[in-house]
Amino acid sequence: MTAPVEVPAWLSIGSRYAVTSDGDKAGVLGEGSFGAVYKGIDIETKAAVAIKLEAVTARYPQLSYEHKALEELAGTRGIPRVLYFGPYTTTHNALVMERLGASVGSFAPLPSPTLVAHVARGLLGVLRYVHRAGIVHRDIKPENLLWEKGTCADTMGSARLFLIDFGLCKRVMEEDGRHIPEREGKSFVGTPEYAALRAHQGRELSRRDDVESMVYVLVYLATKTLPWQRRGAVDDKEIAAAKKRALEDVEGRLLAGVGNDGLRAALLATIIYARTTLRFADMPNFEVLERYWSML
């Protein structure tokens, strides 16, 4: 994560947008993979926007890459709309996006299995288009799922779900239509609590791993805990070991805190599909996955 920086609120971005302040400091909405996200405003329309900043001296610049992915996915339901990308003074680049609502994760545990299922169907709907575009998100987590507007209490099963922060995404389909090769010895990528086990094992991630991460997110949203959190795991190796044990006994460990039978059945079917049915280069069958979640 990149810590927020001191941002002068009065400087405009692209002659149209500006970072807004909370008191005498720039208002921070959150922290993305490689940059902080600030509250902002469209100077012309007065509409609220979100502004992600990245230092031009960043060792591994990602904002331009994220912008290209979002532009490719433009018009997809559940993908934030890009309003501007370009320089912010001489020190940062800025990505300006529409301002969305609260994160789903901030309301865990969600009040009903029905709402968890609504999140699952919404996320599957977004991933269907992301994966068809040949892109893997690689950082599915509760903080990266936002309601279109308002909060959990406002939406209750009807609001559109958005997937944000494509700073760690990767294209897995080549221009000639071939899938990238499966490799080992890769650096860890993602957020340890929600990353697929293969990320911990140094394996190349593919579309199946987004689906696996989705299961961990849904378990957390239903229970506000995961087995590796209950065990007090604090680093990547401890989390990986606890995650491996949980996957060896999915019903007894991973789903132990999920009390609703329908929700347990949908989670079990989804994790089995992600872990044992899908091969590295497979496109998930979203009709099958959505069927698992259609009965709740």
C-alpha positions as a Markdown table, in Angstrom:
| # | Residue | x | y | z |
|---|---|---|---|---|
| 1 | Met | 0.0 | 0.0 | 0.0 |
| 2 | Thr | 1.0 | 3.6 | -0.6 |
| 3 | Ala | 0.4 | 6.0 | 2.2 |
| 4 | Pro | -1.5 | 9.2 | 1.5 |
| 5 | Val | 0.6 | 12.2 | 0.6 |
| 6 | Glu | 0.1 | 15.9 | 1.4 |
| 7 | Val | -2.0 | 17.2 | -1.5 |
| 8 | Pro | -2.7 | 20.9 | -2.1 |
| 9 | Ala | -6.5 | 21.0 | -2.5 |
| 10 | Trp | -6.6 | 24.2 | -4.5 |
| 11 | Leu | -4.7 | 22.9 | -7.6 |
| 12 | Ser | -6.9 | 21.8 | -10.4 |
| 13 | Ile | -6.4 | 18.6 | -12.4 |
| 14 | Gly | -7.0 | 18.8 | -16.1 |
| 15 | Ser | -8.4 | 22.3 | -15.6 |
| 16 | Arg | -11.6 | 20.7 | -14.3 |
| 17 | Tyr | -11.2 | 18.6 | -11.2 |
| 18 | Ala | -9.8 | 19.3 | -7.8 |
| 19 | Val | -9.0 | 17.4 | -4.6 |
| 20 | Thr | -11.3 | 18.5 | -1.8 |
| 21 | Ser | -10.4 | 18.7 | 1.9 |
| 22 | Asp | -11.5 | 17.5 | 5.2 |
| 23 | Gly | -10.7 | 20.4 | 7.4 |
| 24 | Asp | -7.1 | 21.5 | 6.5 |
| 25 | Lys | -6.2 | 18.1 | 4.9 |
| 26 | Ala | -7.0 | 16.4 | 1.7 |
| 27 | Gly | -9.9 | 14.0 | 2.1 |
| 28 | Val | -8.8 | 10.4 | 1.7 |
| 29 | Leu | -11.3 | 7.8 | 0.4 |
| 30 | Gly | -8.9 | 4.8 | 0.7 |
| 31 | Glu | -5.7 | 3.3 | -0.4 |
| 32 | Gly | -5.3 | 1.3 | -3.6 |
| 33 | Ser | -2.6 | -1.1 | -4.7 |
| 34 | Phe | -0.1 | 1.6 | -5.6 |
| 35 | Gly | -1.7 | 4.9 | -4.7 |
| 36 | Ala | -4.0 | 6.7 | -2.4 |
| 37 | Val | -7.6 | 7.7 | -3.5 |
| 38 | Tyr | -8.8 | 11.1 | -2.6 |
| 39 | Lys | -12.2 | 12.9 | -2.5 |
| 40 | Gly | -12.6 | 15.3 | -5.3 |
| 41 | Ile | -15.0 | 17.5 | -7.2 |
| 42 | Asp | -15.8 | 18.3 | -10.8 |
| 43 | Ile | -15.4 | 22.1 | -10.8 |
| 44 | Glu | -17.9 | 22.6 | -13.6 |
| 45 | Thr | -20.8 | 20.3 | -12.5 |
| 46 | Lys | -20.0 | 20.2 | -8.7 |
| 47 | Ala | -20.3 | 16.4 | -8.9 |
| 48 | Ala | -18.3 | 14.4 | -6.4 |
| 49 | Val | -15.4 | 12.4 | -8.0 |
| 50 | Ala | -12.6 | 10.0 | -6.8 |
| 51 | Ile | -9.0 | 10.9 | -7.6 |
| 52 | Lys | -6.2 | 8.4 | -7.5 |
| 53 | Leu | -2.7 | 9.8 | -7.4 |
| 54 | Glu | 0.6 | 8.1 | -8.1 |
| 55 | Ala | 4.0 | 9.7 | -7.8 |
| 56 | Val | 5.9 | 10.1 | -11.1 |
| 57 | Thr | 8.9 | 8.6 | -9.3 |
| 58 | Ala | 7.1 | 5.4 | -8.3 |
| 59 | Arg | 9.4 | 2.4 | -8.7 |
| 60 | Tyr | 6.7 | 0.3 | -10.3 |
| 61 | Pro | 4.2 | 2.7 | -11.9 |
| 62 | Gln | 0.8 | 1.2 | -12.2 |
| 63 | Leu | -1.7 | 4.0 | -12.8 |
| 64 | Ser | -1.2 | 4.2 | -16.5 |
| 65 | Tyr | -1.7 | 0.4 | -16.7 |
| 66 | Glu | -4.8 | 0.6 | -14.6 |
| 67 | His | -6.1 | 3.5 | -16.8 |
| 68 | Lys | -5.7 | 1.4 | -19.9 |
| 69 | Ala | -7.5 | -1.6 | -18.4 |
| 70 | Leu | -10.4 | 0.6 | -17.3 |
| 71 | Glu | -10.6 | 2.2 | -20.7 |
| 72 | Glu | -10.7 | -1.2 | -22.3 |
| 73 | Leu | -13.5 | -2.2 | -20.0 |
| 74 | Ala | -15.4 | 1.1 | -20.4 |
| 75 | Gly | -19.1 | 0.7 | -20.6 |
| 76 | Thr | -19.1 | -2.6 | -18.7 |
| 77 | Arg | -21.6 | -2.8 | -15.9 |
| 78 | Gly | -19.9 | -2.6 | -12.6 |
| 79 | Ile | -16.7 | -0.9 | -13.8 |
| 80 | Pro | -16.1 | 2.7 | -12.6 |
| 81 | Arg | -16.2 | 5.4 | -15.3 |
| 82 | Val | -12.9 | 7.2 | -16.0 |
| 83 | Leu | -13.2 | 11.0 | -16.3 |
| 84 | Tyr | -9.6 | 12.0 | -16.7 |
| 85 | Phe | -6.1 | 10.7 | -16.7 |
| 86 | Gly | -3.0 | 12.9 | -16.8 |
| 87 | Pro | -0.5 | 14.9 | -14.8 |
| 88 | Tyr | -1.1 | 16.5 | -11.4 |
| 89 | Thr | 1.6 | 19.1 | -11.0 |
| 90 | Thr | 5.1 | 17.8 | -11.8 |
| 91 | Thr | 5.1 | 15.3 | -9.0 |
| 92 | His | 2.1 | 13.0 | -9.6 |
| 93 | Asn | -0.2 | 11.5 | -12.2 |
| 94 | Ala | -3.9 | 11.5 | -11.5 |
| 95 | Leu | -6.8 | 9.1 | -12.5 |
| 96 | Val | -10.2 | 10.8 | -11.9 |
| 97 | Met | -13.2 | 8.5 | -11.7 |
| 98 | Glu | -16.8 | 8.7 | -10.8 |
| 99 | Arg | -17.4 | 8.7 | -7.0 |
| 100 | Leu | -19.2 | 5.5 | -5.8 |
| 101 | Gly | -20.8 | 4.5 | -2.5 |
| 102 | Ala | -19.5 | 2.7 | 0.5 |
| 103 | Ser | -17.4 | -0.5 | 0.4 |
| 104 | Val | -19.3 | -3.7 | 0.9 |
| 105 | Gly | -16.6 | -4.8 | 3.3 |
| 106 | Ser | -17.4 | -2.0 | 5.8 |
| 107 | Phe | -20.7 | -3.6 | 6.6 |
| 108 | Ala | -19.5 | -7.2 | 7.3 |
| 109 | Pro | -21.1 | -9.3 | 8.5 |
| 110 | Leu | -23.9 | -8.6 | 6.0 |
| 111 | Pro | -27.4 | -8.9 | 7.5 |
| 112 | Ser | -28.7 | -11.8 | 5.5 |
| 113 | Pro | -27.6 | -14.7 | 3.2 |
| 114 | Thr | -29.8 | -13.0 | 0.5 |
| 115 | Leu | -27.6 | -9.9 | 0.5 |
| 116 | Val | -24.4 | -12.1 | 0.4 |
| 117 | Ala | -25.9 | -13.8 | -2.6 |
| 118 | His | -26.7 | -10.5 | -4.2 |
| 119 | Val | -23.0 | -9.5 | -3.9 |
| 120 | Ala | -22.0 | -12.9 | -5.4 |
| 121 | Arg | -24.2 | -12.4 | -8.4 |
| 122 | Gly | -23.1 | -8.8 | -8.8 |
| 123 | Leu | -19.4 | -9.7 | -8.7 |
| 124 | Leu | -19.9 | -12.7 | -11.1 |
| 125 | Gly | -21.6 | -10.3 | -13.5 |
| 126 | Val | -18.6 | -8.0 | -13.5 |
| 127 | Leu | -16.0 | -10.8 | -13.7 |
| 128 | Arg | -17.9 | -12.3 | -16.7 |
| 129 | Tyr | -16.9 | -9.2 | -18.7 |
| 130 | Val | -13.4 | -8.7 | -17.2 |
| 131 | His | -12.5 | -12.3 | -17.9 |
| 132 | Arg | -13.9 | -12.2 | -21.4 |
| 133 | Ala | -11.7 | -9.2 | -22.0 |
| 134 | Gly | -8.7 | -11.5 | -21.1 |
| 135 | Ile | -8.0 | -9.7 | -17.9 |
| 136 | Val | -7.5 | -11.2 | -14.4 |
| 137 | His | -8.1 | -8.7 | -11.5 |
| 138 | Arg | -5.8 | -10.5 | -9.0 |
| 139 | Asp | -6.9 | -8.4 | -5.9 |
| 140 | Ile | -10.5 | -9.3 | -5.2 |
| 141 | Lys | -11.2 | -8.2 | -1.6 |
| 142 | Pro | -14.1 | -6.6 | 0.3 |
| 143 | Glu | -12.6 | -3.1 | 0.1 |
| 144 | Asn | -12.6 | -3.3 | -3.7 |
| 145 | Leu | -16.3 | -3.9 | -3.9 |
| 146 | Leu | -18.4 | -0.8 | -3.7 |
| 147 | Trp | -22.1 | 0.0 | -3.9 |
| 148 | Glu | -23.1 | 2.3 | -6.7 |
| 149 | Lys | -24.2 | 4.8 | -4.2 |
| 150 | Gly | -25.2 | 4.9 | -0.5 |
| 151 | Thr | -24.6 | 2.2 | 1.9 |
| 152 | Cys | -25.5 | -1.4 | 2.6 |
| 153 | Ala | -28.7 | -0.3 | 4.5 |
| 154 | Asp | -29.8 | 1.8 | 1.5 |
| 155 | Thr | -29.4 | -0.9 | -1.1 |
| 156 | Met | -30.5 | -4.3 | 0.3 |
| 157 | Gly | -30.3 | -6.5 | -2.7 |
| 158 | Ser | -31.1 | -3.9 | -5.4 |
| 159 | Ala | -28.0 | -1.7 | -6.0 |
| 160 | Arg | -25.4 | -2.3 | -8.6 |
| 161 | Leu | -22.0 | -3.6 | -7.4 |
| 162 | Phe | -18.8 | -2.1 | -8.7 |
| 163 | Leu | -15.3 | -3.7 | -8.8 |
| 164 | Ile | -12.5 | -1.2 | -8.3 |
| 165 | Asp | -8.7 | -1.0 | -8.2 |
| 166 | Phe | -7.2 | -2.6 | -11.3 |
| 167 | Gly | -3.7 | -1.7 | -10.3 |
| 168 | Leu | -2.7 | -5.4 | -10.0 |
| 169 | Cys | -4.7 | -6.7 | -12.9 |
| 170 | Lys | -3.0 | -8.7 | -15.6 |
| 171 | Arg | -3.8 | -9.6 | -19.2 |
| 172 | Val | -3.8 | -13.4 | -19.6 |
| 173 | Met | -4.8 | -13.6 | -23.2 |
| 174 | Glu | -2.3 | -12.7 | -26.0 |
| 175 | Glu | -3.3 | -10.7 | -29.0 |
| 176 | Asp | -3.3 | -13.9 | -31.1 |
| 177 | Gly | -5.9 | -15.4 | -28.8 |
| 178 | Arg | -3.5 | -17.7 | -26.9 |
| 179 | His | -3.5 | -17.9 | -23.1 |
| 180 | Ile | -0.3 | -17.0 | -21.3 |
| 181 | Pro | 1.7 | -20.0 | -20.1 |
| 182 | Glu | 1.5 | -21.4 | -16.6 |
| 183 | Arg | 4.6 | -20.5 | -14.7 |
| 184 | Glu | 6.0 | -21.1 | -11.2 |
| 185 | Gly | 8.4 | -19.0 | -9.1 |
| 186 | Lys | 6.3 | -15.9 | -9.3 |
| 187 | Ser | 6.3 | -13.2 | -6.7 |
| 188 | Phe | 3.2 | -13.0 | -4.5 |
| 189 | Val | 0.5 | -10.7 | -5.8 |
| 190 | Gly | -2.7 | -9.6 | -4.1 |
| 191 | Thr | -3.9 | -9.3 | -0.5 |
| 192 | Pro | -2.8 | -12.2 | 1.7 |
| 193 | Glu | -6.2 | -12.7 | 3.5 |
| 194 | Tyr | -8.1 | -13.1 | 0.2 |
| 195 | Ala | -5.6 | -14.2 | -2.4 |
| 196 | Ala | -5.9 | -17.6 | -4.0 |
| 197 | Leu | -3.7 | -20.3 | -2.5 |
| 198 | Arg | -1.7 | -20.4 | -5.8 |
| 199 | Ala | -0.6 | -16.8 | -5.2 |
| 200 | His | 1.1 | -17.9 | -2.0 |
| 201 | Gln | 2.7 | -20.8 | -3.8 |
| 202 | Gly | 4.3 | -18.6 | -6.4 |
| 203 | Arg | 2.2 | -19.8 | -9.3 |
| 204 | Glu | 0.9 | -17.7 | -12.2 |
| 205 | Leu | -2.6 | -16.6 | -11.5 |
| 206 | Ser | -5.5 | -17.0 | -14.0 |
| 207 | Arg | -9.2 | -16.5 | -14.1 |
| 208 | Arg | -9.9 | -19.4 | -11.7 |
| 209 | Asp | -8.0 | -17.6 | -9.0 |
| 210 | Asp | -10.3 | -14.6 | -9.1 |
| 211 | Val | -13.2 | -17.0 | -8.5 |
| 212 | Glu | -11.3 | -18.6 | -5.5 |
| 213 | Ser | -10.7 | -15.2 | -4.0 |
| 214 | Met | -14.4 | -14.4 | -4.4 |
| 215 | Val | -15.2 | -17.3 | -2.2 |
| 216 | Tyr | -13.0 | -16.0 | 0.6 |
| 217 | Val | -14.5 | -12.5 | 0.3 |
| 218 | Leu | -18.1 | -14.0 | 0.5 |
| 219 | Val | -17.2 | -16.0 | 3.6 |
| 220 | Tyr | -15.8 | -12.9 | 5.2 |
| 221 | Leu | -18.9 | -10.9 | 4.3 |
| 222 | Ala | -21.1 | -13.6 | 5.8 |
| 223 | Thr | -19.2 | -14.1 | 9.0 |
| 224 | Lys | -16.6 | -11.2 | 9.3 |
| 225 | Thr | -13.9 | -13.7 | 9.8 |
| 226 | Leu | -11.8 | -16.3 | 8.0 |
| 227 | Pro | -10.1 | -19.4 | 9.5 |
| 228 | Trp | -6.6 | -17.9 | 9.1 |
| 229 | Gln | -7.8 | -14.7 | 10.9 |
| 230 | Arg | -9.2 | -16.7 | 13.8 |
| 231 | Arg | -5.9 | -18.5 | 14.2 |
| 232 | Gly | -4.1 | -15.2 | 14.5 |
| 233 | Ala | -2.0 | -15.6 | 11.3 |
| 234 | Val | -0.1 | -12.4 | 10.8 |
| 235 | Asp | 2.2 | -13.0 | 7.9 |
| 236 | Asp | 2.0 | -14.5 | 4.4 |
| 237 | Lys | 3.5 | -17.9 | 5.3 |
| 238 | Glu | 1.2 | -18.4 | 8.3 |
| 239 | Ile | -1.8 | -17.4 | 6.3 |
| 240 | Ala | -0.8 | -19.7 | 3.4 |
| 241 | Ala | -0.4 | -22.6 | 5.8 |
| 242 | Ala | -3.8 | -22.0 | 7.5 |
| 243 | Lys | -5.5 | -21.5 | 4.1 |
| 244 | Lys | -4.1 | -24.8 | 2.8 |
| 245 | Arg | -5.5 | -26.6 | 5.9 |
| 246 | Ala | -8.9 | -24.9 | 5.4 |
| 247 | Leu | -9.0 | -26.1 | 1.8 |
| 248 | Glu | -8.2 | -29.6 | 2.8 |
| 249 | Asp | -11.4 | -29.5 | 5.0 |
| 250 | Val | -13.6 | -27.0 | 3.3 |
| 251 | Glu | -16.8 | -27.8 | 5.2 |
| 252 | Gly | -15.2 | -28.2 | 8.6 |
| 253 | Arg | -12.8 | -25.3 | 8.5 |
| 254 | Leu | -13.4 | -22.8 | 5.7 |
| 255 | Leu | -17.2 | -22.8 | 6.0 |
| 256 | Ala | -17.4 | -23.6 | 9.8 |
| 257 | Gly | -18.8 | -20.2 | 10.7 |
| 258 | Val | -21.4 | -20.1 | 7.9 |
| 259 | Gly | -24.7 | -21.2 | 9.5 |
| 260 | Asn | -27.2 | -20.9 | 6.6 |
| 261 | Asp | -27.5 | -24.2 | 4.6 |
| 262 | Gly | -28.2 | -22.5 | 1.3 |
| 263 | Leu | -25.2 | -20.2 | 1.6 |
| 264 | Arg | -22.9 | -23.1 | 2.7 |
| 265 | Ala | -24.0 | -25.1 | -0.4 |
| 266 | Ala | -23.4 | -22.2 | -2.8 |
| 267 | Leu | -20.0 | -21.5 | -1.3 |
| 268 | Leu | -19.0 | -25.1 | -1.3 |
| 269 | Ala | -20.0 | -25.6 | -5.0 |
| 270 | Thr | -18.1 | -22.4 | -6.0 |
| 271 | Ile | -14.9 | -23.3 | -4.2 |
| 272 | Ile | -14.9 | -26.9 | -5.6 |
| 273 | Tyr | -15.5 | -25.5 | -9.1 |
| 274 | Ala | -12.6 | -23.0 | -8.7 |
| 275 | Arg | -10.2 | -25.4 | -7.1 |
| 276 | Thr | -10.8 | -28.7 | -8.9 |
| 277 | Thr | -12.9 | -28.2 | -12.0 |
| 278 | Leu | -11.2 | -25.2 | -13.7 |
| 279 | Arg | -7.9 | -25.6 | -15.4 |
| 280 | Phe | -5.3 | -22.9 | -15.7 |
| 281 | Ala | -6.4 | -21.5 | -19.0 |
| 282 | Asp | -10.1 | -22.1 | -18.6 |
| 283 | Met | -12.8 | -19.5 | -18.9 |
| 284 | Pro | -15.2 | -19.9 | -16.0 |
| 285 | Asn | -18.7 | -21.0 | -16.9 |
| 286 | Phe | -20.6 | -18.1 | -15.5 |
| 287 | Glu | -24.0 | -19.6 | -16.2 |
| 288 | Val | -23.0 | -22.5 | -13.9 |
| 289 | Leu | -21.6 | -20.2 | -11.2 |
| 290 | Glu | -24.7 | -17.9 | -11.3 |
| 291 | Arg | -26.9 | -21.0 | -11.0 |
| 292 | Tyr | -25.2 | -21.8 | -7.7 |
| 293 | Trp | -26.3 | -18.4 | -6.3 |
| 294 | Ser | -29.7 | -18.1 | -7.9 |
| 295 | Met | -31.6 | -19.9 | -5.1 |
| 296 | Leu | -30.8 | -17.6 | -2.2 |
